[in-house]
Amino acid sequence: MLISRDLLGGDRITVSLLFASIIGFAPMFTKRFRGSRDATAMWTLIVLFVGTLGLAWIASQITPAFVSRYFAPVLAAVLLFAAWGAARAGIVGLVAIVLSVLFVAHISNYTPEYKSDMREVGGQMTPLLHPGDLVVVAQPEQVPLANYYLPGGLKFASTLGPVQDPTYMNWVYALRRLRDANPASTLDPLLASLKPGQQLLYVRPLTEGAQNWEAAWTLLVRRRAAQWGAIIASDKSLTQVAHAPLNYRGACCVADSATLWKKN
């Protein structure tokens, strides 16, 4: 799914090229061509990208990194495989290539109109924030995004703990560190550091009904976001001031809600 929609341009292109490749490479599985140079080259390409993806998936079980932006090294092998298969498929391959070009021409079919709503969150919260206020982002890798859209002079933290440099995400042993970051013991010092009148902006991802929150990292992010939200909401020393976005127009990939609290 990730390669199909994020790298090749959509499922229709993938189906077209895959159909042509199956027709083109079908003779390679017969006894006549089984040991030929072409068959060896075909299996080499298959092992190249399937094996690379397999190793990447195994490594992502140790530290979360299985995302489409890291798949560029296998894209060349995938495209070469598809082009070769289409060339061998004759007229079917030509039709597949033409259809793929037509599908790519309609970029809006697979390019999200609104990838994130953080700009709306930042625009609505910026007038209410003051230097020294604390921003807590429940999805750690979104700290740089929040830092980009929010005003300067703010302090940042995530469910991993205080963030010294909000311009980048430290992925080293991130899953292990998030597992070890007990919500109460990590959040309590942050709440205790707030002085009366200071504010806390809690930004959490909208995960309800999403299908991509089942991996080890995203599942834990979702759980920690709910735990931190419950602790903040139950703190009697905090008063809710505002929330955002006021008008939610949709976001395919990075949807967030934010609640602003003030220390009594």
BELURDA-V664050 format. One record per residue. PSI is psi in degrees with one decimal (999 if undefined). OMEGA is omega in whole degrees, 0 to 359 (* if undefined). NEAR is the number of other ideal C-beta (glycine too) atoms within 8 Angstrom. Layout:
BEGIN
psi:PSI omega:OMEGA near:NEAR
psi:PSI omega:OMEGA near:NEAR
END
This chain:
BEGIN
psi:-44.2 omega:182 near:4
psi:-45.4 omega:179 near:10
psi:-43.3 omega:183 near:14
psi:-50.6 omega:188 near:11
psi:-30.6 omega:185 near:11
psi:-23.3 omega:183 near:8
psi:-39.0 omega:184 near:12
psi:-12.1 omega:176 near:10
psi:5.7 omega:176 near:9
psi:163.9 omega:183 near:11
psi:-31.9 omega:181 near:7
psi:-40.2 omega:177 near:8
psi:-43.3 omega:180 near:14
psi:-44.6 omega:180 near:11
psi:-42.3 omega:180 near:8
psi:-49.0 omega:181 near:13
psi:-36.8 omega:179 near:14
psi:-40.8 omega:179 near:9
psi:-44.4 omega:179 near:10
psi:-38.9 omega:181 near:17
psi:-39.2 omega:179 near:14
psi:-44.0 omega:179 near:9
psi:-41.9 omega:183 near:12
psi:-36.5 omega:184 near:14
psi:-2.1 omega:182 near:11
psi:-41.7 omega:179 near:8
psi:-22.2 omega:181 near:7
psi:-18.6 omega:183 near:11
psi:1.1 omega:176 near:7
psi:163.1 omega:182 near:8
psi:-31.7 omega:184 near:4
psi:-40.8 omega:186 near:5
psi:0.8 omega:189 near:11
psi:-36.8 omega:182 near:9
psi:15.5 omega:183 near:5
psi:167.5 omega:177 near:8
psi:-38.3 omega:180 near:5
psi:-39.6 omega:179 near:8
psi:-39.5 omega:178 near:11
psi:-42.7 omega:178 near:9
psi:-39.9 omega:179 near:8
psi:-49.6 omega:181 near:12
psi:-30.9 omega:177 near:8
psi:-44.7 omega:178 near:8
psi:-42.5 omega:180 near:12
psi:-48.0 omega:180 near:9
psi:-33.9 omega:182 near:8
psi:-53.0 omega:183 near:10
psi:-32.9 omega:177 near:12
psi:-42.4 omega:179 near:8
psi:-40.7 omega:179 near:8
psi:-44.7 omega:178 near:11
psi:-37.1 omega:179 near:11
psi:-44.5 omega:178 near:8
psi:-39.4 omega:179 near:8
psi:-40.2 omega:180 near:12
psi:-42.3 omega:179 near:9
psi:-43.8 omega:179 near:8
psi:-33.0 omega:181 near:9
psi:-15.5 omega:175 near:11
psi:-20.3 omega:178 near:6
psi:-47.0 omega:176 near:6
psi:131.3 omega:188 near:11
psi:117.1 omega:180 near:10
psi:13.4 omega:184 near:9
psi:80.4 omega:180 near:9
psi:157.2 omega:190 near:6
psi:-30.1 omega:183 near:8
psi:-12.5 omega:178 near:6
psi:3.7 omega:185 near:8
psi:2.9 omega:182 near:13
psi:-39.2 omega:181 near:7
psi:-25.6 omega:181 near:6
psi:-9.7 omega:184 near:12
psi:-39.6 omega:180 near:10
psi:-42.9 omega:179 near:7
psi:-38.7 omega:179 near:11
psi:-45.9 omega:181 near:12
psi:-39.4 omega:178 near:8
psi:-42.3 omega:178 near:9
psi:-46.3 omega:181 near:13
psi:-41.6 omega:181 near:12
psi:-42.9 omega:179 near:8
psi:-44.3 omega:179 near:12
psi:-41.2 omega:179 near:16
psi:-37.9 omega:179 near:16
psi:-37.5 omega:180 near:8
psi:-19.8 omega:183 near:10
psi:-3.1 omega:177 near:13
psi:-129.4 omega:184 near:6
psi:-33.8 omega:178 near:6
psi:-41.2 omega:178 near:12
psi:-39.2 omega:178 near:15
psi:-43.2 omega:178 near:9
psi:-40.5 omega:179 near:10
psi:-42.0 omega:179 near:14
psi:-43.6 omega:179 near:10
psi:-44.2 omega:179 near:8
psi:-40.4 omega:179 near:11
psi:-41.3 omega:178 near:12
psi:-41.1 omega:179 near:8
psi:-39.7 omega:179 near:8
psi:-39.0 omega:180 near:13
psi:-28.8 omega:181 near:9
psi:-25.4 omega:179 near:6
psi:74.6 omega:185 near:7
psi:-33.0 omega:184 near:7
psi:-17.5 omega:181 near:6
psi:-25.2 omega:182 near:7
psi:0.3 omega:176 near:7
psi:122.0 omega:182 near:6
psi:138.5 omega:178 near:7
psi:-40.8 omega:179 near:6
psi:104.1 omega:180 near:9
psi:-33.9 omega:184 near:7
psi:152.6 omega:174 near:11
psi:15.3 omega:182 near:14
psi:-29.9 omega:178 near:13
psi:-40.5 omega:177 near:8
psi:-41.5 omega:178 near:11
psi:-46.5 omega:180 near:16
psi:-41.1 omega:181 near:12
psi:-36.0 omega:181 near:8
psi:-29.1 omega:183 near:12
psi:-24.9 omega:183 near:14
psi:-45.7 omega:180 near:9
psi:-17.8 omega:184 near:5
psi:-11.7 omega:185 near:9
psi:153.4 omega:180 near:12
psi:153.9 omega:177 near:6
psi:135.9 omega:181 near:6
psi:-13.1 omega:176 near:7
psi:154.8 omega:183 near:12
psi:130.3 omega:175 near:14
psi:120.6 omega:178 near:14
psi:119.7 omega:181 near:16
psi:120.4 omega:186 near:13
psi:-20.8 omega:175 near:14
psi:101.3 omega:191 near:13
psi:-38.5 omega:183 near:12
psi:-6.6 omega:178 near:7
psi:1.2 omega:177 near:13
psi:-47.8 omega:178 near:13
psi:-35.6 omega:179 near:11
psi:-44.8 omega:177 near:10
psi:-40.2 omega:179 near:16
psi:-33.9 omega:181 near:12
psi:-39.9 omega:186 near:8
psi:-14.1 omega:180 near:10
psi:160.6 omega:182 near:12
psi:166.6 omega:179 near:6
psi:169.9 omega:177 near:4
psi:7.7 omega:181 near:6
psi:155.3 omega:173 near:14
psi:145.0 omega:184 near:8
psi:148.8 omega:174 near:14
psi:160.6 omega:174 near:11
psi:-176.8 omega:178 near:12
psi:-4.6 omega:172 near:16
psi:-17.9 omega:182 near:10
psi:-169.4 omega:180 near:8
psi:144.2 omega:180 near:7
psi:117.6 omega:181 near:10
psi:-41.2 omega:180 near:3
psi:102.7 omega:184 near:5
psi:9.7 omega:182 near:8
psi:-7.1 omega:179 near:5
psi:162.9 omega:179 near:5
psi:126.9 omega:177 near:8
psi:106.2 omega:184 near:5
psi:-1.3 omega:183 near:8
psi:116.8 omega:181 near:5
psi:35.5 omega:184 near:6
psi:-43.5 omega:181 near:14
psi:-43.6 omega:179 near:12
psi:-42.2 omega:181 near:8
psi:-35.4 omega:179 near:9
psi:-35.4 omega:176 near:14
psi:-36.9 omega:183 near:7
psi:-13.7 omega:183 near:6
psi:91.2 omega:178 near:11
psi:128.0 omega:185 near:6
psi:-48.3 omega:184 near:11
psi:-48.0 omega:183 near:7
psi:-23.8 omega:178 near:7
psi:-38.8 omega:184 near:12
psi:-35.7 omega:185 near:12
psi:-46.3 omega:178 near:8
psi:-32.9 omega:178 near:8
psi:-43.9 omega:179 near:13
psi:-37.7 omega:180 near:12
psi:-24.0 omega:181 near:6
psi:-13.1 omega:180 near:6
psi:134.1 omega:176 near:9
psi:156.5 omega:178 near:5
psi:130.2 omega:182 near:5
psi:-22.6 omega:176 near:6
psi:156.6 omega:184 near:11
psi:155.1 omega:177 near:14
psi:122.6 omega:175 near:17
psi:115.2 omega:181 near:16
psi:117.0 omega:181 near:13
psi:120.3 omega:181 near:14
psi:148.4 omega:180 near:12
psi:147.6 omega:174 near:12
psi:108.1 omega:187 near:9
psi:-3.9 omega:184 near:10
psi:126.2 omega:177 near:4
psi:-1.9 omega:181 near:3
psi:143.8 omega:181 near:7
psi:-11.8 omega:185 near:4
psi:27.2 omega:179 near:6
psi:36.4 omega:184 near:10
psi:-7.9 omega:177 near:6
psi:166.0 omega:184 near:10
psi:-45.0 omega:182 near:8
psi:-51.9 omega:184 near:10
psi:-34.7 omega:178 near:11
psi:-41.3 omega:179 near:10
psi:-37.5 omega:176 near:11
psi:-44.7 omega:180 near:16
psi:-43.8 omega:180 near:11
psi:-45.9 omega:180 near:8
psi:-37.6 omega:179 near:13
psi:-42.6 omega:179 near:14
psi:-40.9 omega:180 near:8
psi:-45.7 omega:180 near:9
psi:-39.1 omega:179 near:15
psi:-40.0 omega:180 near:11
psi:-39.9 omega:180 near:8
psi:-44.3 omega:181 near:11
psi:-45.0 omega:182 near:15
psi:-27.4 omega:182 near:6
psi:-3.6 omega:181 near:6
psi:116.1 omega:184 near:8
psi:-14.9 omega:180 near:5
psi:-1.8 omega:181 near:6
psi:140.5 omega:176 near:12
psi:130.5 omega:181 near:6
psi:132.8 omega:183 near:8
psi:-45.7 omega:184 near:8
psi:169.8 omega:175 near:9
psi:160.6 omega:180 near:8
psi:157.4 omega:359 near:11
psi:148.2 omega:179 near:10
psi:-34.7 omega:178 near:5
psi:113.2 omega:184 near:5
psi:113.8 omega:182 near:6
psi:1.8 omega:177 near:7
psi:144.7 omega:176 near:8
psi:128.3 omega:187 near:13
psi:-33.0 omega:195 near:8
psi:-41.7 omega:185 near:7
psi:79.2 omega:180 near:11
psi:132.4 omega:183 near:12
psi:158.3 omega:167 near:15
psi:154.4 omega:183 near:11
psi:140.2 omega:178 near:13
psi:131.2 omega:181 near:10
psi:127.6 omega:180 near:16
psi:149.1 omega:177 near:13
psi:138.2 omega:178 near:11
psi:128.0 omega:181 near:12
psi:999 omega:* near:7
END
